[in-house]
Structures are given as C-alpha cells and as structure tokens.
Amino acid sequence: ELKAMAYLSDDTLWTIAREQMPKSVQERMSVLMTRNTRGTITDAEHADLAELVERGNRLTLRKAQAMKYLTERGHKVTLDDLNPADE
C-alpha cells in the first residue's frame, strides 16, 4: 500500500498527509490509555486499545509516506500545511 502511494496525485497525497483520527476515536483511546495506566482496564477494553493503537500506527505510516512523496516532488511540507482543510 505504501509503495503504491507513489502513483497518487499530489492532491490525494495532501489529503492523506492531513488525515486525522476522528475526535471520538481519539477520546476513546485517551480513556482506554488512562484506564490501562491505572490498571483498571478490562480484557475487552485492552483488545480495543490495541486495535486503536494499531490503527493510529497505520495512519502515521501513511501520513509519513505521503509527506515523503510530496517532498520528493518538490513541495515544502510544514506543520501549518498539515492542518485539515476544514480548519
């Protein structure tokens, strides 16, 4: 999947670079991480947390790859550029 991104348009790469987990998912992850730290997490919640962490890792890899290709194509990628378009 990451190698195939080389064939995507710049606009698509920018969309991927700006992608974020939905706020509701971020909030759920925060709650689960707190419970995990406190030792009050259930087995089901721990499995949910592991899935969310994996999802976040995949998102981070896709974003990094998109930024790599944009940079290689001559674009300057700054933190301001990575804000979602609707903000």
Phi, psi and omega in degrees: 000318181294319179293324181294339180297340179299338183263001180280156178289161176301318180300318179293320178296320177297320178300315179294317181298331181268354184299142177223154173294144177302147181305321181298323179289319177299318180294318179298316180298319179298315179299314181294322178295321177297314179297322179296316179298322181280348182078021182251015183276140177276168178299319179295318179293323178296319177296319177298315179298316179300320179293319179293322177296317178298317177300317178295321178296318178297319178298316179299317179296316179298316180297316180297318180295318178299316179295323178299311181294321178297318179296317179297332179274006174097005178276144172267123182251115179246168178300321178298326179293338186269358174295139178305147184299333183273003178263000000 
